[in-house]
Amino acid sequence: MGREVRLFKSEEPRKRNEVVAFLRELAGKIEEGRVVLKQGGEELSLEIPQNLILDVQAEDEDKKKKGTQRSLEVEIKWFDGDQQGGDGSLELG
């Protein structure tokens, strides 16, 4: 496996409507081809190519103090210079 370097990380509690607003704004930035992440004095600019890899997964994790924690993870990946597109088979129902 290759070496992984974390460029930016944020994890904070938010209300569902705040998460929805953030995801809508993020979708617009991805459509424009540029995402700038800011938190405090930290800032990261990402150029988003046309062809992406969409990785979606749902998980349950047992937490000793609070019970089962559920997660829905949406990861968007790409390789620099990659020109291949996907087959578009994942859909929301």
TATA-V506679 format. One record per residue. N is the residue number from 1. RES is the residue in three letters. PHI is phi in degrees with one decimal (none if undefined). OMEGA is omega in whole degrees, -180 to 180 (none if undefined). Layout:
<<N	RES	PHI	OMEGA> <N	RES	PHI	OMEGA>>
This chain:
<<1	MET	none	180> <2	GLY	-80.2	179> <3	ARG	-80.4	180> <4	GLU	-110.4	179> <5	VAL	-122.2	178> <6	ARG	-77.1	-180> <7	LEU	-93.5	-176> <8	PHE	-163.5	175> <9	LYS	-149.4	175> <10	SER	-145.2	176> <11	GLU	-144.0	-177> <12	GLU	-151.6	177> <13	PRO	-70.4	178> <14	ARG	-144.4	173> <15	LYS	-72.4	-178> <16	ARG	-55.7	-178> <17	ASN	-65.6	176> <18	GLU	-71.3	177> <19	VAL	-64.8	179> <20	VAL	-60.4	180> <21	ALA	-62.0	178> <22	PHE	-62.7	-179> <23	LEU	-65.0	177> <24	ARG	-64.4	178> <25	GLU	-65.5	178> <26	LEU	-61.5	179> <27	ALA	-59.0	178> <28	GLY	-62.7	179> <29	LYS	-67.5	177> <30	ILE	-62.4	178> <31	GLU	-60.8	178> <32	GLU	-72.2	178> <33	GLY	96.3	180> <34	ARG	-150.6	178> <35	VAL	-122.4	175> <36	VAL	-115.9	178> <37	LEU	-99.5	-179> <38	LYS	-133.0	173> <39	GLN	-156.1	-175> <40	GLY	59.8	178> <41	GLY	-90.0	-177> <42	GLU	-91.7	179> <43	GLU	-146.4	178> <44	LEU	-135.9	178> <45	SER	-106.9	-180> <46	LEU	-123.9	172> <47	GLU	-87.8	-174> <48	ILE	-103.7	-179> <49	PRO	-76.5	179> <50	GLN	-67.0	-174> <51	ASN	-101.8	-175> <52	LEU	-130.0	172> <53	ILE	-109.6	179> <54	LEU	-103.4	-178> <55	ASP	-117.4	-179> <56	VAL	-122.8	175> <57	GLN	-149.9	176> <58	ALA	-117.3	-177> <59	GLU	-139.7	166> <60	ASP	-114.6	178> <61	GLU	-134.7	179> <62	ASP	-75.8	176> <63	LYS	-111.7	-174> <64	LYS	-58.7	-174> <65	LYS	-84.1	-172> <66	LYS	-114.4	-179> <67	GLY	93.7	-176> <68	THR	-84.3	175> <69	GLN	-104.0	178> <70	ARG	-98.6	177> <71	SER	-141.8	172> <72	LEU	-123.7	-176> <73	GLU	-107.6	176> <74	VAL	-121.1	-178> <75	GLU	-120.1	179> <76	ILE	-113.9	-175> <77	LYS	-127.2	174> <78	TRP	-161.9	174> <79	PHE	-107.1	176> <80	ASP	-55.8	177> <81	GLY	81.5	-179> <82	ASP	-75.8	-178> <83	GLN	-108.6	-178> <84	GLN	-81.1	175> <85	GLY	-104.1	179> <86	GLY	-90.4	-179> <87	ASP	-92.4	175> <88	GLY	67.3	-173> <89	SER	-84.7	179> <90	LEU	-76.4	180> <91	GLU	-134.1	173> <92	LEU	-95.6	180> <93	GLY	-114.0	none>>
